[in-house]
Amino acid sequence: MSSPVSVLEIAVVHAQLSLCVGPLSRAEIASRTGLRDRTIRSAVAELISRGEPIVTGGPGYELTRDRARLEGEVLRLRAQATRILQRAQALERHLS
């Protein structure tokens, strides 16, 4: 059973998860906020019970689905930009 957690603690954990780019472990949240692991676990459980879109991103990581989707799109766009740059460089060499 999770321990009681304040609205402020839930808000702090939610903010850390929302501002994060990439997975964020409970230990990292604890380091950034000074909250205990038990408090962080309870806050994440409360966010999930409220319907917040939090998913596990690996052992010890929580990540919002929207953030994960955004990061996937960023990676796709970076790969596309890299391919365009490589083609432009190849064309430039060909024309030189």
VOSEPA-598916 format. One record per residue: x, y, z of N, C-alpha, C in turn; residue in one letter. Coordinates in steps of 0.02 Angstrom, whole numbers, padded with zeros to 5 digits, always signed. Each point is the difference from the previous one (the first is absolute). Example, Ala and Ser with C-alpha at 12.3 -4.5 7.8 and 13.67 -1.06 7.14 Angstrom:
2
+00660-00284+00390-00045+00059+00000+00045+00060+00000A-00018+00053-00036+00042+00059+00003-00039+00055+00037S
This chain:
96
+00042-00059+00000-00042+00059+00000+00044+00062+00000M-00017+00049-00042+00041+00059-00005-00014+00047+00059S+00052+00038+00019-00007+00046+00055-00034+00064-00024S-00031+00039+00046-00032+00062-00021+00051+00048-00031P-00022+00034-00050+00044+00047-00034-00038+00065-00010V+00034+00057+00010-00034+00064-00005-00010+00021-00073S-00046+00045-00010-00012+00027-00067+00063+00033-00027V+00037+00034+00043+00062+00033-00020+00051-00051-00024L+00007-00055+00038+00048-00052-00020-00019-00031-00066E-00065-00011-00011-00024-00026-00064+00017+00050-00056I-00012+00063+00013+00015+00052-00050+00074+00003-00016A+00042-00007+00050+00073+00003-00010+00022-00059-00044V-00024-00059+00015+00019-00060-00039-00027+00007-00071V-00062+00023-00007-00030+00009-00066+00040+00050-00041H+00021+00055+00031+00040+00050-00035+00067-00029-00023A+00032-00040+00042+00064-00030-00019-00009-00046-00060Q-00054-00041+00001-00013-00045-00056-00017+00038-00063L-00036+00055+00007-00021+00040-00058+00058+00038-00032S+00046+00024+00041+00055+00040-00024+00058-00042-00027L-00001-00063+00015+00054-00045-00017+00001-00015-00075C+00059-00001-00029+00009-00025-00068+00035-00066+00007V-00035-00054-00011+00026-00066+00009-00022-00029+00067G+00016-00062+00011-00020-00033+00063+00029+00035+00061P-00037-00001+00054+00022+00030+00062-00014-00050+00056L+00053-00022+00034-00008-00050+00053-00025+00033+00064S-00026-00042+00045-00021+00026+00065+00060+00029+00037R+00058-00030-00008+00060+00026+00033+00017+00070-00026A-00009+00011-00065+00012+00067-00028-00050+00051+00025E-00063-00021+00005-00051+00044+00028+00016+00017+00072I+00021-00051+00038+00019+00011+00071+00058+00049+00005A+00049-00008-00043+00058+00044+00001-00019+00073-00017S-00045+00008-00047-00021+00067-00021-00047+00034+00049R-00040-00040+00036-00053+00029+00042+00010-00008+00074T+00041-00049+00020+00008-00013+00071-00055-00045+00029G-00046-00024-00043-00053-00045+00023+00028-00070+00009L-00031-00038+00045+00021-00070+00011-00029-00045-00053R+00032-00057-00012-00021-00048-00050-00073-00021+00012D-00018-00013+00062-00068-00021+00017-00050+00054-00020R+00017+00063+00011-00044+00055-00019-00008+00004-00075T+00055-00010-00036-00001+00002-00073-00043-00057-00027I+00009-00059+00028-00041-00058-00021-00074+00014+00011R-00016+00028+00058-00070+00016+00017-00028+00053-00047S+00041+00051-00015-00023+00053-00045-00013-00027-00070A+00045-00043-00025-00010-00030-00066-00063-00043+00000V-00010-00039+00053-00060-00042+00005-00063+00043+00000A+00003+00056+00036-00057+00046+00001-00013+00031-00069E+00053+00020-00035-00008+00028-00067-00032-00052-00047L+00022-00062+00006-00028-00053-00042-00074-00010+00017I-00016+00000+00065-00070-00010+00020-00045+00057-00023S+00029+00059-00011-00038+00057-00025-00005+00000-00076R+00031-00050-00031-00005-00005-00073+00055+00035-00038G+00052+00022+00035+00056+00031-00035+00033-00053-00044E+00020+00019-00061+00029-00050-00047+00073-00016+00015P+00012-00033+00056+00068-00018+00019+00010-00074-00016I+00056-00015-00033+00016-00069-00017+00070-00015+00023V+00014-00063+00010+00067-00020+00019+00045+00000-00061T+00057+00032+00006+00048+00003-00055+00058-00045+00012G-00002-00044+00048+00054-00045+00018+00004-00004+00076G+00042-00042+00026+00004-00008+00073+00015+00067+00034P-00046+00021+00042+00011+00061+00039-00016+00064-00037G-00027-00003-00060-00013+00060-00038-00075+00009-00012Y-00021+00062+00004-00068+00018-00019+00006+00054-00054E-00043-00004-00049+00003+00047-00055-00070+00011-00026L-00019+00060-00014-00067+00010-00027-00003-00023-00072T-00058-00025-00020-00008-00025-00069+00011+00057-00049R-00026+00058+00015+00008+00057-00045+00073+00017-00009D+00038-00001+00053+00072+00016-00003+00035-00054-00042R-00018-00063+00011+00031-00054-00039-00016+00007-00074A-00063+00017-00015-00020+00010-00070+00040+00058-00031R+00006+00055+00037+00037+00058-00023+00074-00018-00012L+00030-00036+00047+00070-00019-00009+00010-00045-00060E-00048-00045-00013+00003-00042-00059-00003+00041-00063G-00043+00050+00000-00006+00044-00059+00065+00040-00010E+00029+00024+00055+00064+00037-00005+00054-00045-00029V+00004-00062+00022+00051-00046-00027-00012-00013-00074L-00063-00008-00020-00017-00011-00070+00021+00060-00042R-00015+00060+00025+00018+00061-00037+00076+00010-00004L+00035-00017+00054+00073+00005-00002+00030-00047-00052R-00026-00061-00002+00024-00048-00050-00015+00025-00070A-00058+00028-00011-00019+00027-00065+00046+00058-00019Q+00013+00044+00048+00044+00057-00013+00071-00023-00017A+00023-00051+00035+00066-00028-00014+00004-00027-00071T-00052-00036-00022-00001-00027-00068-00001+00056-00052R-00038+00053+00013-00002+00057-00046+00068+00033-00005I+00032+00011+00058+00067+00030+00001+00050-00043-00038L-00002-00065+00010+00046-00045-00036-00011+00003-00075Q-00063+00003-00022-00016+00005-00071+00025+00067-00028R-00009+00054+00037+00023+00065-00022+00076+00002-00006A+00034-00031+00048+00073-00002-00003+00024-00041-00059Q-00034-00055-00012+00018-00043-00058-00011+00038-00065A-00055+00035-00005-00015+00039-00061+00051+00056-00009L+00018+00032+00055+00051+00053-00002+00067-00027-00025E+00020-00059+00024+00063-00031-00023-00005-00018-00074R-00057-00024-00020-00010-00020-00070+00004+00061-00046H-00025+00057+00022+00000+00060-00041+00066+00037+00002L+00043-00016+00048+00065+00035+00005+00049-00023-00050S
